[in-house]
Amino acid sequence: MAQPETTADQPKPTLQDQLAEHVTNCGGTFADFVTLCRNQNWVKPEILDPWTSFADIPEALAKKFLGAKRGVENGIKSVLESKAKA
């Protein structure tokens, strides 16, 4: 199925929006993603701590996470499993 083309009325989603959508599609939330980043030491705390939403993630990091979709997906599943056990 073809994707609709981006027009001036429909801006292309940001990398942060795309990451948010991927995490949500995996069943996770922003808080779950932050937990994953902490657990995996993917982002230093001094960079991670000021984040309050996906929009706060630097574009370069969002691109990196999107390039590792499978790792993010597996990580979110692990975080959700840990929460279910708690």
C-alpha positions, 0 to 999 in steps of 0.5 A, spaced: 500 500 500 502 506 497 504 511 503 500 518 502 505 523 499 507 529 504 504 536 502 505 543 505 499 541 508 501 535 511 508 536 514 513 530 514 513 527 521 520 529 525 525 524 527 522 525 534 515 524 532 517 517 528 521 515 534 515 516 539 510 513 534 515 507 534 515 506 541 508 507 542 507 501 537 511 497 541 506 498 547 511 503 550 511 510 553 516 516 553 517 514 561 519 506 558 523 509 553 527 513 558 528 507 563 530 503 557 536 508 555 538 508 563 538 501 563 542 500 557 546 506 558 545 508 551 545 516 554 549 519 559 544 521 565 546 529 564 543 528 557 537 524 559 535 527 565 532 534 562 528 530 557 521 531 558 518 528 552 520 525 545 521 532 542 527 534 547 531 528 544 536 531 540 535 529 532 542 526 532 540 521 537 533 520 535 536 518 528 540 513 532 535 510 535 530 509 529 536 506 526 536 501 531 528 500 531 529 492 533 533 494 539 528 499 541 523 494 540 526 489 544 528 493 549 521 496 550 518 489 551 523 488 556 522 494 560 514 492 560 515 485 562 519 488 568 514 492 570 509 487 569 513 483 574 513 488 579 
